[in-house]
């Protein structure tokens, strides 16, 4: 087995036994990047000399005192999303406004990852300021899905998902607001975790007290994601929402009793979900029964949550983008302008209503989790769509009104403050990955990871072997003709 085919957990075990060196892994990743990057455009900014220097420092004994800590990566190469600063490395946030930006200091989470033995290979591509379910921007262009390079990899952690799926790196850092770790994971056949707010430091944003956006891990299997979460988790003075990591590491929390699983494909028809995706997920969730779990169709009512989410998300954009809307409007993409202006137009009564709806939704979720351990849904409303589209124009024959309309399966979980894991569960008739989203009560990442590991064990859908990029064509869109909404 080649080095790039190892899982992160296997590679770290070999590093700890000194059967392989950090520098050997950096060189293996560099060779793989050179091989597949022209087809996928996942890592437009590399820092391989910086990575080699870090590898040599680890080999010389730097960080040896941390070797016994949970999440110690021992010199494993990783990728960092281009929304997140790495000292001395070009960091654009996917925006032409910051095309030549090179930060002097790394984000606090990057500092933590590097202090715990992670080696940064480069920056993964993202939509402009992370806004969007397809990864493209005016600085670096589009990132393509390795399962079919005519399709999107999702967003906004699209480059990270592709870097893991193709074996360019063993682990990828990402962020998630309305599915940005979960939808790319689903589209690319890898595992992505949105942690609870406060589990992982966000460090530097102006939205420090908002629970909507979080940082989190991606990997090829649940055990790898648990390992990377151990690397990331913990209290950080830079982030007022953070709290201490649990006493038992996540990597040691993947076994346990059978679970009570509540499943919904579309929240009782409220949300549009691709017909074949619904069928695949409804069949896949039954695999939990082979592990002794109880599986029932059940979900809390969504009611007015879609509009509430758009109102609250738009306020997030006002905090982050109001100044750039004033000074660089011509350099912002339409979706960012729309979201920010929507927030600026919201009334106090609308904001108050949205907060009441969010609170009511949380109370319904809490009641649900009093009866079930986890809530399982499809990981995305559709499989991967045309890479040339900004977003799906319709789902299940229902026209979508805006670029966020296909994200509510994920956004609902975001509004509940819950951790959620995306795991692969099958392929559709065109060979596109389909996945499950497994949500657990707030701060119960161990429960979501345990459910994901249980599903992997009975399904066999975890894939350790990296994927060579495959050319292909765009499958037809269910219920209408494709060809609108192009980038």
C-alpha positions as CSV (number, residue, x, y, z in Angstrom):
1,X,0.0,0.0,0.0
2,X,1.4,3.4,-0.9
3,X,1.6,6.2,1.7
4,X,-1.2,8.2,0.2
5,X,-3.6,5.2,0.5
6,X,-3.1,5.1,4.3
7,X,-5.9,6.5,6.5
8,X,-4.8,9.4,8.7
9,X,-5.0,7.1,11.7
10,X,-2.8,4.5,10.1
11,X,-0.3,7.2,8.9
12,X,0.0,8.7,12.4
13,X,0.5,5.2,13.9
14,X,3.4,4.7,11.5
15,X,4.8,8.1,12.3
16,X,4.7,7.4,16.0
17,X,6.5,4.0,15.5
18,X,9.0,5.8,13.2
19,X,8.3,3.5,10.4
20,X,7.8,6.6,8.2
21,X,9.0,10.1,8.6
22,X,7.1,13.4,8.3
23,X,9.3,14.4,5.4
24,X,8.5,11.2,3.5
25,X,4.8,12.0,3.9
26,X,5.2,15.6,2.7
27,X,7.0,14.3,-0.4
28,X,4.4,11.6,-1.0
29,X,1.7,14.3,-0.8
30,X,3.6,16.7,-3.1
31,X,3.9,14.0,-5.7
32,X,0.2,13.2,-5.5
33,X,-0.7,16.9,-5.7
34,X,1.4,17.3,-8.9
35,X,-0.4,14.2,-10.3
36,X,-4.0,15.1,-9.7
37,X,-4.2,18.9,-9.2
38,X,-4.4,19.9,-12.9
39,X,-7.7,17.9,-13.1
40,X,-9.4,19.2,-9.8
41,X,-7.9,22.5,-8.7
42,X,-8.3,21.8,-5.0
43,X,-5.1,23.3,-3.6
44,X,-4.3,26.5,-5.6
45,X,-1.8,27.7,-3.0
46,X,1.0,25.4,-1.8
47,X,3.6,26.0,0.8
48,X,5.7,22.8,0.4
49,X,9.1,24.4,1.4
50,X,7.4,25.6,4.6
51,X,6.0,22.1,5.1
52,X,9.4,20.5,4.6
53,X,11.0,22.8,7.1
54,X,8.3,22.0,9.7
55,X,8.8,18.2,9.0
56,X,12.5,18.6,9.7
57,X,11.8,20.4,13.0
58,X,9.4,17.6,14.1
59,X,12.0,15.0,13.1
60,X,14.6,16.9,15.2
61,X,12.4,16.6,18.3
62,X,10.3,19.8,18.2
63,X,7.0,19.2,20.0
64,X,8.1,15.9,21.6
65,X,6.7,17.1,24.9
66,X,3.2,17.1,23.3
67,X,3.5,13.6,21.8
68,X,1.2,12.1,24.4
69,X,-1.6,14.6,24.0
70,X,-4.9,13.6,22.3
71,X,-4.9,14.5,18.7
72,X,-1.1,14.5,18.3
73,X,-0.5,14.2,14.6
74,X,3.2,13.5,14.8
75,X,4.1,15.2,11.4
76,X,1.0,14.3,9.3
77,X,0.4,16.7,6.4
78,X,-3.0,18.5,6.3
79,X,-4.7,21.2,4.2
80,X,-6.1,24.5,5.5
81,X,-9.1,26.2,4.0
82,X,-8.3,29.5,2.2
83,X,-10.6,31.4,4.6
84,X,-8.1,30.8,7.4
85,X,-4.7,32.6,7.9
86,X,-1.5,30.7,7.7
87,X,1.6,32.8,8.5
88,X,3.6,33.7,5.4
89,X,1.3,31.9,3.1
90,X,-1.0,33.7,0.6
91,X,-4.5,33.7,2.0
92,X,-7.2,35.2,-0.3
93,X,-10.5,34.2,1.3
94,X,-11.5,33.5,-2.3
95,X,-11.8,37.2,-2.9
96,X,-10.1,39.4,-5.5
97,X,-10.1,42.1,-2.7
98,X,-7.5,40.0,-1.0
99,X,-5.8,38.5,-4.0
100,X,-2.3,39.2,-2.8
101,X,-2.9,39.1,1.0
102,X,-0.1,37.3,3.0
103,X,-0.8,37.3,6.8
104,X,2.0,37.6,9.2
105,X,0.4,35.4,11.9
106,X,-1.6,32.2,11.6
107,X,-5.1,31.8,12.8
108,X,-5.2,30.4,16.4
109,X,-6.6,27.1,15.2
110,X,-3.8,26.7,12.7
111,X,-1.3,27.4,15.5
112,X,-2.9,24.7,17.5
113,X,-2.9,22.2,14.7
114,X,0.8,22.9,14.0
115,X,1.7,22.7,17.7
116,X,0.0,19.3,17.8
117,X,2.1,17.9,14.9
118,X,0.1,18.8,11.9
119,X,2.0,20.0,8.8
120,X,0.3,22.5,6.5
121,X,0.7,21.6,2.9
122,X,-1.3,24.4,1.4
123,X,-4.6,26.3,1.2
124,X,-7.7,24.6,-0.2
125,X,-10.0,26.4,-2.6
126,X,-13.3,28.0,-1.4
127,X,-16.1,30.2,-2.7
128,X,-15.6,33.9,-2.2
129,X,-15.7,34.5,1.6
130,X,-17.1,30.9,1.9
131,X,-20.5,31.9,0.5
132,X,-22.0,29.2,-1.7
133,X,-22.6,25.5,-2.2
134,X,-20.2,25.3,-5.2
135,X,-16.5,26.0,-4.9
136,X,-15.4,28.7,-7.4
137,X,-14.0,32.2,-7.2
138,X,-12.5,35.0,-9.4
139,X,-9.0,34.4,-8.0
140,X,-8.5,30.6,-8.6
141,X,-11.5,29.4,-10.6
142,X,-13.5,26.2,-10.0
143,X,-12.7,23.1,-8.1
144,X,-14.0,19.9,-9.6
145,X,-15.4,16.7,-8.2
146,X,-13.0,13.8,-8.6
147,X,-15.9,11.3,-9.1
148,X,-16.8,13.3,-12.2
149,X,-14.9,16.4,-13.1
150,X,-17.9,17.9,-14.9
151,X,-19.5,18.2,-11.5
152,X,-19.1,20.5,-8.5
153,X,-17.4,19.3,-5.3
154,X,-19.8,21.4,-3.3
155,X,-19.0,24.2,-1.0
156,X,-17.7,25.9,0.8
157,X,-15.0,23.4,2.0
158,X,-14.9,22.0,-1.5
159,X,-11.1,22.1,-2.0
160,X,-10.6,20.4,1.4
161,X,-13.0,17.6,0.5
162,X,-11.3,17.0,-2.9
163,X,-7.8,17.1,-1.3
164,X,-8.9,14.3,1.0
165,X,-10.8,12.3,-1.6
166,X,-7.9,12.3,-4.0
167,X,-5.1,11.6,-1.5
168,X,-3.5,15.0,-1.8
169,X,-3.7,15.1,2.0
170,X,-4.8,12.8,4.8
171,X,-6.9,15.4,6.6
172,X,-8.5,18.7,5.7
173,X,-9.5,21.7,7.8
174,X,-12.7,23.5,7.0
175,X,-15.5,25.7,8.1
176,X,-19.3,25.3,8.2
177,X,-22.2,27.7,8.3
178,X,-25.0,26.0,6.4
179,X,-23.4,22.7,5.4
180,X,-19.9,23.7,4.2
181,X,-18.2,20.7,5.8
182,X,-21.2,18.4,5.2
183,X,-22.3,19.0,1.6
184,X,-18.7,18.7,0.1
185,X,-18.2,15.6,2.2
186,X,-21.4,14.2,0.8
187,X,-20.6,15.2,-2.8
188,X,-17.0,13.8,-2.7
189,X,-17.6,10.6,-0.7
190,X,-15.7,11.6,2.4
191,X,-16.5,12.4,6.0
192,X,-17.1,15.9,7.3
193,X,-18.0,17.0,10.8
194,X,-19.7,20.3,11.9
195,X,-18.8,20.5,15.6
196,X,-21.0,22.3,18.1
197,X,-20.3,26.0,18.5
198,X,-17.4,26.4,20.9
199,X,-15.9,23.0,20.4
200,X,-13.3,24.4,18.1
201,X,-11.8,27.9,18.1
202,X,-12.9,30.4,15.5
203,X,-10.4,32.8,16.8
204,X,-10.5,35.9,14.7
205,X,-14.0,36.8,13.1
206,X,-16.1,39.8,14.1
207,X,-19.0,37.4,14.6
208,X,-17.3,36.0,17.7
209,X,-20.5,35.7,19.6
210,X,-22.5,34.1,16.8
211,X,-23.0,30.3,16.9
212,X,-23.7,30.0,13.1
213,X,-20.2,29.5,11.7
214,X,-17.7,26.9,13.1
215,X,-14.4,25.3,12.1
216,X,-14.1,21.5,11.9
217,X,-12.4,18.4,10.3
218,X,-12.7,16.3,7.2
219,X,-11.2,12.9,6.6
220,X,-11.7,9.6,4.6
221,X,-13.3,7.8,7.5
222,X,-14.9,8.6,10.9
223,X,-11.8,7.5,12.9
224,X,-9.7,10.0,11.0
225,X,-12.2,12.8,11.7
226,X,-12.3,11.9,15.4
227,X,-8.5,12.1,15.5
228,X,-8.5,15.5,13.8
229,X,-11.2,16.8,16.1
230,X,-9.0,15.8,19.1
231,X,-6.3,18.0,17.5
232,X,-8.6,21.0,17.1
233,X,-10.8,20.8,20.2
234,X,-10.3,22.9,23.4
235,X,-10.6,26.2,25.1
236,X,-9.0,29.2,23.5
237,X,-8.9,32.7,25.0
238,X,-9.3,34.2,21.5
239,X,-12.8,32.7,21.2
240,X,-15.3,33.4,24.0
241,X,-17.6,30.5,23.1
242,X,-14.9,27.8,23.5
243,X,-14.7,25.3,26.3
244,X,-12.4,22.5,27.4
245,X,-12.0,19.3,25.4
246,X,-13.6,16.2,26.9
247,X,-11.6,14.0,29.2
248,X,-12.0,11.0,26.9
249,X,-10.5,11.7,23.5
250,X,-12.9,11.4,20.5
251,X,-10.6,8.8,18.9
252,X,-11.3,6.5,21.9
253,X,-15.1,7.2,21.9
254,X,-16.2,5.3,18.8
255,X,-17.7,2.2,20.4
256,X,-20.8,2.0,22.5
257,X,-24.4,0.7,22.9
258,X,-26.9,0.5,20.0
259,X,-28.7,3.7,19.3
260,X,-32.3,4.9,18.8
261,X,-32.3,6.6,15.4
262,X,-34.9,9.0,14.0
263,X,-34.8,9.4,10.3
264,X,-36.4,11.9,7.9
265,X,-35.7,12.2,4.2
266,X,-37.3,15.7,3.8
267,X,-39.1,16.7,7.1
268,X,-42.4,15.5,5.9
269,X,-42.2,16.9,2.4
270,X,-41.4,20.5,3.6
271,X,-38.0,20.5,2.0
272,X,-37.3,19.5,-1.7
273,X,-35.0,16.5,-1.9
274,X,-34.0,14.6,-5.0
275,X,-36.1,11.5,-5.4
276,X,-33.3,9.0,-5.8
277,X,-31.4,10.6,-2.9
278,X,-34.4,10.1,-0.7
279,X,-34.7,6.4,-1.7
280,X,-30.9,5.7,-1.3
281,X,-30.8,7.3,2.2
282,X,-34.0,5.6,3.3
283,X,-32.5,2.3,2.4
284,X,-29.1,3.1,3.8
285,X,-30.3,4.2,7.3
286,X,-31.8,0.7,7.8
287,X,-28.3,-0.6,7.9
288,X,-28.2,0.7,11.5
289,X,-30.5,-2.1,12.4
290,X,-27.7,-4.6,11.7
291,X,-25.8,-3.0,14.6
292,X,-28.8,-3.5,16.9
293,X,-30.2,0.0,16.6
294,X,-33.8,1.0,16.5
295,X,-34.7,3.0,13.3
296,X,-37.9,5.0,13.0
297,X,-39.2,7.7,10.7
298,X,-39.4,10.8,12.9
299,X,-38.4,14.4,12.9
300,X,-39.3,17.7,14.6
301,X,-41.5,20.1,12.6
302,X,-39.6,22.8,10.6
303,X,-42.5,25.3,10.4
304,X,-41.1,28.8,9.7
305,X,-37.4,27.9,10.0
306,X,-36.4,28.6,6.4
307,X,-37.2,32.3,6.6
308,X,-35.8,32.6,10.1
309,X,-32.5,31.1,8.9
310,X,-32.2,33.6,6.0
311,X,-32.8,36.5,8.3
312,X,-30.2,35.4,10.9
313,X,-27.7,34.5,8.2
314,X,-28.1,37.8,6.5
315,X,-27.3,39.6,9.8
316,X,-24.1,37.6,9.9
317,X,-23.2,39.0,6.5
318,X,-23.9,42.6,7.6
319,X,-21.4,42.2,10.4
320,X,-18.8,40.6,8.1
321,X,-19.4,42.4,4.7
322,X,-21.1,45.8,5.3
323,X,-17.8,47.7,5.0
324,X,-16.7,45.8,1.9
325,X,-20.1,46.3,0.3
326,X,-19.5,50.1,0.7
327,X,-15.8,50.1,-0.5
328,X,-15.6,47.2,-3.0
329,X,-19.1,46.4,-4.2
330,X,-17.8,45.9,-7.7
331,X,-15.5,43.1,-6.5
332,X,-18.2,41.1,-4.6
333,X,-20.2,38.4,-6.2
334,X,-24.0,38.8,-6.4
335,X,-24.9,36.3,-3.7
336,X,-22.8,38.2,-1.1
337,X,-24.4,41.5,-2.2
338,X,-27.9,39.9,-2.0
339,X,-27.3,38.4,1.5
340,X,-25.8,41.6,2.9
341,X,-28.4,43.9,1.6
342,X,-31.1,41.6,2.8
343,X,-29.6,41.9,6.3
344,X,-29.5,45.7,6.1
345,X,-33.2,45.8,5.2
346,X,-34.3,43.6,8.0
347,X,-36.5,45.3,10.6
348,X,-36.3,44.8,14.4
349,X,-39.5,42.9,14.4
350,X,-38.2,40.5,11.7
351,X,-35.1,39.9,13.8
352,X,-37.1,39.3,16.9
353,X,-39.4,36.9,15.1
354,X,-36.4,35.0,13.7
355,X,-34.9,34.6,17.2
356,X,-38.2,33.4,18.5
357,X,-38.4,30.8,15.7
358,X,-34.9,29.7,16.4
359,X,-35.7,29.2,20.1
360,X,-38.9,27.3,19.3
361,X,-37.0,25.1,16.9
362,X,-34.4,24.3,19.6
363,X,-37.2,23.3,22.0
364,X,-38.6,20.9,19.4
365,X,-35.2,19.5,18.8
366,X,-34.6,19.0,22.5
367,X,-37.9,17.1,22.8
368,X,-36.9,14.9,19.8
369,X,-33.6,14.1,21.4
370,X,-35.4,13.1,24.5
371,X,-36.8,10.2,22.5
372,X,-33.9,9.5,20.0
373,X,-30.1,9.5,20.2
374,X,-29.5,10.9,16.7
375,X,-31.4,12.6,13.9
376,X,-30.5,11.2,10.4
377,X,-31.2,13.0,7.1
378,X,-29.7,13.0,3.7
379,X,-26.4,14.8,3.7
380,X,-27.5,17.0,0.8
381,X,-30.7,17.6,-1.1
382,X,-29.2,16.6,-4.4
383,X,-26.1,14.7,-5.6
384,X,-23.3,16.8,-7.1
385,X,-24.5,19.1,-9.9
386,X,-23.0,20.9,-12.9
387,X,-19.7,22.6,-12.0
388,X,-20.7,25.5,-14.1
389,X,-23.7,26.3,-12.0
390,X,-23.7,28.6,-9.0
391,X,-26.3,26.4,-7.3
392,X,-29.0,23.9,-8.3
393,X,-31.8,25.8,-10.1
394,X,-34.4,23.2,-9.0
395,X,-34.7,20.2,-6.7
396,X,-37.3,17.4,-7.3
397,X,-38.9,19.7,-9.9
398,X,-39.3,22.6,-7.4
399,X,-37.6,25.8,-8.6
400,X,-35.2,27.3,-6.0
401,X,-35.6,31.0,-5.2
402,X,-32.0,31.7,-4.0
403,X,-28.6,30.1,-3.6
404,X,-29.3,28.9,-0.1
405,X,-32.6,27.2,-0.8
406,X,-31.0,23.8,-1.3
407,X,-29.2,24.0,2.1
408,X,-32.0,23.7,4.6
409,X,-31.3,20.1,5.5
410,X,-28.0,21.3,6.8
411,X,-29.0,24.8,8.0
412,X,-31.7,23.4,10.2
413,X,-29.1,21.5,12.2
414,X,-26.9,24.6,12.3
415,X,-29.7,26.6,13.9
416,X,-30.1,24.0,16.6
417,X,-26.5,24.3,17.7
418,X,-26.0,20.6,17.0
419,X,-22.9,18.7,15.9
420,X,-23.5,16.9,12.6
421,X,-21.5,14.3,10.7
422,X,-21.7,13.6,6.9
423,X,-20.9,10.0,6.0
424,X,-21.0,8.3,2.6
425,X,-23.9,5.9,2.1
426,X,-24.0,4.9,-1.6
427,X,-23.9,6.0,-5.2
428,X,-26.8,7.1,-7.5
429,X,-27.5,5.7,-10.9
430,X,-24.9,8.1,-12.4
431,X,-22.1,7.1,-10.0
432,X,-22.4,10.2,-7.8
433,X,-21.8,9.8,-4.1
434,X,-24.8,10.2,-1.7
435,X,-24.4,10.6,2.0
436,X,-26.2,10.7,5.4
437,X,-26.2,13.6,7.8
438,X,-26.1,12.3,11.4
439,X,-27.0,15.0,14.0
440,X,-26.6,14.7,17.8
441,X,-27.6,16.9,20.7
442,X,-25.4,20.0,21.3
443,X,-21.9,19.2,22.5
444,X,-22.4,15.5,21.9
445,X,-19.8,15.1,19.1
446,X,-18.9,11.7,20.5
447,X,-22.4,10.4,20.0
448,X,-22.5,11.6,16.3
449,X,-19.0,10.1,15.7
450,X,-20.0,6.8,17.4
451,X,-23.1,6.6,15.2
452,X,-21.0,7.3,12.1
453,X,-18.5,4.6,13.0
454,X,-21.3,2.2,13.7
455,X,-22.7,2.9,10.2
456,X,-19.3,2.5,8.6
457,X,-18.8,-0.8,10.2
458,X,-22.1,-2.3,9.0
459,X,-22.1,-0.6,5.6
460,X,-18.5,-0.7,4.5
461,X,-18.8,2.7,2.7
462,X,-15.7,4.2,4.2
463,X,-13.0,4.4,1.5
464,X,-9.4,4.4,2.4
465,X,-8.1,4.4,-1.2
466,X,-7.8,7.8,-2.8
467,X,-9.8,8.5,-5.9
468,X,-8.2,9.3,-9.3
469,X,-10.1,12.1,-11.0
470,X,-12.6,10.8,-13.6
471,X,-13.9,12.9,-16.5
472,X,-17.6,12.6,-17.2
473,X,-20.8,14.4,-18.3
474,X,-23.5,16.2,-16.4
475,X,-26.5,14.0,-15.6
476,X,-30.0,15.4,-16.3
477,X,-31.7,17.4,-13.6
478,X,-34.8,15.8,-12.1
479,X,-37.9,17.6,-13.1
480,X,-36.5,20.2,-15.5
481,X,-33.8,20.9,-18.1
482,X,-30.3,22.0,-17.0
483,X,-28.6,25.1,-18.4
484,X,-29.4,28.2,-16.3
485,X,-27.7,29.9,-13.5
486,X,-24.2,29.7,-14.9
487,X,-21.2,31.2,-13.1
